Amino acid sequence: MRILSESLLNTLYGLSGVIGAGIVLLIVFFINWRIGKKKHLFDERYQQQTNRAKARSWDAMIVIYMIAWVIVIIFDGISFSFFLLTALLVLHNMTAAITNMYFLNKE
C-alpha cells in the first residue's frame, strides 16, 4: 500500500536536492571566507588590483566585440547574429558608462 503518490515523492526528492545544494553552498562559502581572511584577500590593496584587472578585461572585451562584429558582417551579413552582437556591444558600453558615472558621482 502506497501512502505517498509518485509526484509527491518526486517533489520531496527535488526539494531535498535543493536544500542539500543550499547547505553545500553555505559550507563552501564559509570555507572560502576563512581561507580568504587568512590570505588577506579582502584588504584594500587586493580590491584595487581586482578592480584594475576587471577594468582592463572590460577594455579588452570592447576590442573583441568590435573584431567579432566586423567578422560577423563579413561572413554572415546583416542577420540575427549581427543584431545580437550589436545589442551586446551597446549593453556593454551602457553598463560601462553607467558604472563610470556612478563612481564619479560617488567620489
N, C-alpha and C positions, 0 to 999 in steps of 0.2 A: 504494500500500500504506500503510495507516494503522498507525502504531506505537502511538499513544495512543488510547484509547477516548474517546467523546464525553463521558461522565460524568466521566472523569478530567480532561479538558480544562476542563470547567465548574468542577470543584473547584479546579483550578490558577488559573483566572481569578478565582474568588471569593476564594481566598487572596491572590492578588496585589492585589486590590482592598482587602482588609482591611489588608494590610501597607502599601500605599500610603496608606491613610487614617491609619494609625498614624503614619507618617512625617510626613504633613502636620500632624497634631495636635501632634506634638513641635515642629515648626518654628514653628507658630503660638504654642504655649506659650512658647517661648524668646523670640520676638519681643515678645509681650505682657509677659513678665517684664522684659525690658530697658527697654521703654517705661515700665512701672510704676516701676522703680528711678529712672529719670530724672525722673519726675513726682512722686516721693516718695509713691507710693500705698500703701506698706507701713509708713508710720510710725504711731505710736500715736494721734495725733490723727485721722488718716483712719480708722483702725479703729474708734475711738469714734464718729465720725459715722456710719459704716456700720452699726454695731450699733444706734444710736438709730433710724436710718431703718428697719431691719428690725423693731425693736420696735414702731414706730408703724404699720408696714404690717400686722403681726400684729394690733394693736388694731383697725385698720380692717377687717380680714377677719372678726373676730368680729361686728362690726356688720353687715357684708354678709351673712354666713351667717345671722344672725338674721332679716334682712329677707327673704332668699330663702326661708328656712324658712316664714315666715308666708305668702308669696306662693304657695308650693307647696301649703300646706294649703288656702288659699282656692280656688285654681284646679284643683288636681289631686286634692285629698283625700288620704286616707291610702293611699298606694300605694308603689311601689318608689322613686320619686324622693324621697318623704318620708323613707323609711328611709335612703336614700343620703345625703341632706343631714344627717340626724341623726347618722349614723356619721361623716361628715366633721367635723361640729361637735364631737362627742365626741373624736375623734382629735386635732383641732386643740387643744382645751383640755387634753387629756392631755399632748401634747408640750410645750405651753407650761408646764404645771405641772412636768413632769419637768425641763425645762431650767432653770426658775426654781429648783427645789430643788438642782439640780446646782451652779449658780453661787453660790447662797447658802452651800452647804457648802464650796465651793472657797475662799471668802474667809475 
